Amino acid sequence: MKVDEEGFYNKLLDYHNILYLCHRNADPDAVSSAFALSEAIGGKVGLVDGCNRVASLLVDKLEIDVVEDPNPEDYDLTVVVDTSTIAQLNDIELCHYGVIDHHATTALTENAAFYLHRNKTSVAEIVYDVLKCMGAPIMNRTAVGLMTGIVTDTGHFKHATSDTFRTFSNIIESSGVEYAEVLELMASTPQDVSMRIAMLKTANRAEIERVESWLVATSHVSSFGGSASSMLINIGADVAFVGTVKENSIRVSGRAKRDAVNAGVNLGQIMEDVSADYNGTGGGHAGAAGIDVVADMEEILWACKQKVIEVLRNKKNPSSL
């Protein structure tokens, strides 16, 4: 059952022992959203498979009490946060659950007791609207978390909308937290030697295909695929796909510049389509998405690249004019 912000809050009031469950390798948007809801309504923040570097720093900085590898059966209700497929939860068995999400496609809503979905650039923005609806104060820790979630999920506002900026401004105004505090927290995120090596290997292995004036890059690395694909965008690619081997499957992280998205590239849809061809799982946003499939690395990277080429062929790239 689809609900609005008020309906979502009212549903949560029916439960006393709530688990706010984040996707594997949880990012700041997932962690901060789960934390904000737990602070305002009560409950626990759950991680099925750890969190990324910035989210880990957020957990330490805000002293967020998290439950690693939780069992949903131990709770009256599980609220799945910022997650579109069960694969992102390592196929954990969900019992009675709700969903709060912002992805273009969210398969988990089909069997949910209730769900709140909005086409926002981050779940943190949706959570802010829930808090505002219930009249909850935006405390310092909650504000820092939500602001960090918004900054990271929009690629430092590269994919932000007017609504994004409006919500961000409202959080600053209502909490008194300065933007500089969030930037300082993110700047203190360490980049260890293994990550720097991974970035260099990704660049060294990159294969570049030119489509008119667009550059599509593909590469592979053993870890840090998401950061690696973002790095290829930062150094010149318009669209980038980086594959990593995860146990018996291949994970591909995709990133696209705003100009490519405006030209029609929707990585969330592309990843969903490609994953379906290989009986995998995939999805995300227009400018950032991923898939998990059992396939040959070169084959799956080629399939992703071809989908993008079909879209970009005969389209002008404003950045090259």
HUCOR-V120563 format. One line per field, one symbol per residue. psi: psi as a letter, one per 40 degrees, with the letter a starting at -180 (. if undefined). A space follows every 50 residues. Layout:
psi->???
This chain:
psi->hhiaddddddddeeidghhhhiiifhiddddddddddddddiaihhhdfa iadddddddddefhhihhfihdeeidhhhhhfhdiddeeffihhbhiihh ieidhgdeddeidiihhigieidddddddddddefhigiddddddddddd dddeffedfiiddddddddddddddehidddddddddehihidddddddd ddddehhhhhhbeihhiiiiidifddddddddddeeidhihhiihhbeih hhhiiiidddddeehgdddddddddddefaiiaaidehiiihihihdddd dddddddddddeheiihdee.
